[in-house]
Amino acid sequence: MQRREFLKLSAAFGAASALPLWSRSLMAAESRPLLPVPTLLVPDARSEIKLVVQQGKTNWLGKTLTTWGYNGNLLGPAVRLDRGKEVHMAIMNRLPEATTVHWHGLEVAGEVDGGPQARIEPGQQRRVSFTPDQPAATCWFHPHQHGRTGYQVAQGLAGLVLINDAESGKLQLPEQWGIDDIPVILQDKRLSADGSQIDYQLDIMSAAIGWFGDTMLTNGAIYPQQAVPRGWLRLRLLNGCNARMLHLTTSDHRPMYVIASDGGLLAEPIKLSELPMMPGERFEVLIDTSDGKAFDLQTLPVQQMGMTLKPFDQPLPVLAITPLRVMASGSLPDKLVEIPAMSTSQVSVTRTLQLMMDPVLDHRGMQALMAKYGHAAMAGMSMAAHGAGQMPADKSAEIPHDKMQGMDHSGSGMSGMSGMSGMSGMSGMSGMGHGDMADMQQKQTSDSYDFHQGNKINGVAFNMDKPMFEIKQGEWEKWIISGEGDMMMHPFHVHGTQFRILSENGKPPAQHRSGWKDIVHVEGGRSEILVRFNHLADKAHAYMAHCHLLEHEDTGMMLGFTVS
Ligand SMILES: [Cu+2]
């Protein structure tokens, strides 16, 4: 059935037979926008995909403002590629500034990966060709312009890449686009007070905790609705937020069966009632709608700095789902695909990557957050964990935020700074090159503190001209990524590969995180991944490994590496 016919049928059904029973939800539904479904874009007869990166207009909350999109006003199409078939991408930049288009999750060579070195100047076009050779997956594309990634994504630039393969086609999963196979791109945004633009700032606060909004958007619409057939519904979920962790669940607690993670299908469906998702992550879930009852997809409160403010302090609906009387045709198989067992026996190299936030940035970012929003924004955490030193955790949390505003940034108001007991007591801090405390106080008193280099890996902020290491093609490596030393969530992403998670923050990965992934959770502990690169990346087109909290990435928590 075509989407258009289906929608006609849905409307007819809604009007004719549902009114008495559903009158209340229908009234609400009338004012609720329909879920915008990104257009499926397949290569043309010459195997070409044309993308125009452009400015457009979007209407939110009664205001019309400038937004950015690929081939449209906001977000972009879902580009569908077949495994083993070469595709030619023609990317035209019609923005007022340079951008890049990165194929997040695709195992392609550094030359076509679209990292920060692949700049497309305004008015210029870039052509790249590659042949996807990886299992069916929901990936995405977005800008990777260094120092501007957070801004450009916030303006609206993000699209999906769906990889098809023969094997997944045999599973009879729901695959009618926009009917029972539905993309769900979740993002938070904030508009300026006059509603004229998206209110984005890369400042000391967002460099520390990430940029966050006060409105949740689903495919660019606020709490939209979607009518679906009864049976198995497939949602392709993307956390497209700059910095916000989501915690997805259904309003009536019906289970979600996770069938795929970042890099494709799992070995078998994993039944979950709650699904945490970090920025950049994708999961595909199947939900049973055969009871015909309406429900919401919603995100629960998370314990993350800055992300606890209204309306995120309680379950927030992001999509209203209304099953109709027509039946869906997809199924939920018991088994999905073969996932090889993980083995570290072939590991030839082990690398340790220490993610670091400059304590000055950490501390001053927290100060700024407290000053602006009070401790409701602190996610139950205290200043003590962020450089406030002698102030006991419970005491610092009690300081009213008007007092915090009164504190100057010279350090004199922070008697605890000299002690730094909160920091020095943390494992992983010693010998990690954070600089001594005298140095820190020096920085604290200086107004010239540059937060643009405030986030680091192994002691250095990102340097585009200097890859950090070289890797041999086709060899398995173990990477230990440590977030010891701060309490921040770092969704760590590696380009050019799909890896396996050996451990996450010291624990074995959850079942639904044990398949192919390109983002691993690092938060206050150590995570280990098993990784291999099948394609090449030279110095001029190095691969990136970075925190996908975009403001951490933009302020240095990224490294380049080559594969030869
Ligand atoms: Cu980070």
Boltz pocket constraint, residues with backbone or C-beta under 6 A from the ligand:
constraints:
  - pocket:
      binder: B
      contacts: [[A, 488], [A, 489], [A, 490], [A, 491], [A, 547], [A, 548], [A, 549], [A, 552], [A, 553], [A, 557]]
      max_distance: 6.0
